[in-house]
Amino acid sequence: MILTIGLREFKSLFLSPLAWSILAVVQVILGFLFLSRLEVFQLYQPQLMAMDGAPGLTEIVLPDLLGNAAVILLLVVPLLTMRVMAEERRNRTLALLFSAPLSMTEIVLGKYVGILLFLLVLLLMIALMPLSLLAGASLDLGLVASGFLGLALLLAGFAAVGLFMSTLTQYTTVAAISTFGALLLFWILDWSGQGIAGGNWLAYLSLFNHYKPFLEGIFDSADAAYHILVIVTFLVLSIRRLDADRLGG
Amino acid sequence: MSHNTLVEIRNLSRSYGALQAVKDVSFTIRQGEVLGFLGPNGAGKTTTMQIISGNLAPSGGSVTIADHDLLEDPRAAKGQIGYLPESPPLYRELTVDEYLDYCAALNQVPRAQRLTARENAKERCGLHDAGRRLIGNLSKGFQQRVGIAQAIIHLPPVVILDEPTVGLDPIQIREIRALIRELGRDHGVILSTHILPEVQSTCDRVQIINQGELVLNESIEGLEHHMKSASLTVAFHQPPDNTALENLPGVKSVQPGKDGRLRVFHEADRNPTDAILRLAVEKNLGLYEIRPGRLSLEQIFVDLTTDTASENAKPPDANTTDGGV
């Protein structure tokens, strides 16, 4: 039943030009960044060859690409998630889901799966770029895997925040701007409190600090747990919020 | 036709903050019955329907649908209902077929039966040619039909329709009414409306709700009885003084009616027909019409809903004896 809602959501996304334009824009910009990074590598290749323990192709291209991808998707995911509940509320189509034999959890998870499916497509298309290098070079596949796992977890977190913001309002733009604001705030939390002695808890909460290690090829279960915690928290909040819709007036 | 109780509603109430939208409402719906739910705007019709369909949680009371408590076992209970809200929950970007397939899946129609379920629902709602059209491009009437098709696709025992004929043309209204009657043969149907002839032509039972309270719960036959109230309509070529009629035994009052007719209200057990006939013959009044008066449903509706309104208006007057305003 979750999958039914998820697939419907996924297909509906492609009925509007939004999904297509998101895929196209993200691909063009990241393609450009990818190529420019590749150029840098080619430029410095002779010097790198001479160095001992120099960073390889993967290390030069991938972290930069994925770092930029995260920032761009920080802008894009809110646009994707904004309509998911807000539009249903606005068009009063929620009654269809509420009066069907479904629990709130199924409705929320179904919607979430729909967004995840789309983000998976996006992720695969981004992954094609570094993987295309395999044709003529050897890559550090461990680093690639770790980087994309990090990006996947990050996007899943973005989507959960976006879904929650979308349950709060019937205005899609409000949902988009609040998601963007929340995500950006989480991203830049570590800018503040630098240099404070005794553990910087703000920096610890920052999304970025839990994404960076993945890009360096470090898989820390604490970082993964952080992302999963973000996802679960916002999904539970979404379910509670929809339940409150029924209870409140 | 069996008479199983499908929906049982006990002491239902719901408040929005300080406003109590539904107060202590209880009723039942049996199989093979169309229940008309009448009330002025803002009386609590839609709130009640939203509660029964599980879109709104009640503040108090219980709803039992086909032996499943809506609050304790919502999944089983919701599987037994089909609900058409005031504005049909349609995804404008889908075609009718896509949409109905999705609804069937949501309502857990087994995959193998979805095609027949969809074709069946389309057939019943007169949508056979509209399958491949986008819902957003359909006319209001057709959208309404898609809404009804959505509510009956899983053949639920209980169908809840909130103002299903709003915005339709007269022919469509007749078709939808016929459809509701047909549904009423083997489903239990709750129909909310403020169109009174609709109730008279489609419903088996009528409930009038006003300011959140049920003020009438009567079968159509019972209502017919109500409507044959204690009055006569008479017409004379040379009308007598009203006092001459009022003095007849049993007559309570006389009021002018349409086209020079007079309405004579009398005590229920003392019908003054004979006396009026005798008077007419004696005085040569030229009586050309006399028949038992009938209250229309509209009058009952207006009486019931305005009575409570004026009662509610009274207490402040009684308290302020000085009459400051």
Interface residues (C-beta under 8 A of the other chain):
Chain A: M1 T4 I5 R8 S12 L15 S16 N91 R92 T93 L94 A95 L96 L97 F98 S99 A100 P101 L102 S103 R246 L247 G249
Chain B: R14 S15 Y16 G17 Q50 S53 G54 N55 L56 A57 P74 R75 A76 K78 G79 I81 G82 Y83 P85 S87 P89 L90 Y91 R92 E93 L94 Y102 C103 A105 L106 N107 Q108 Q150
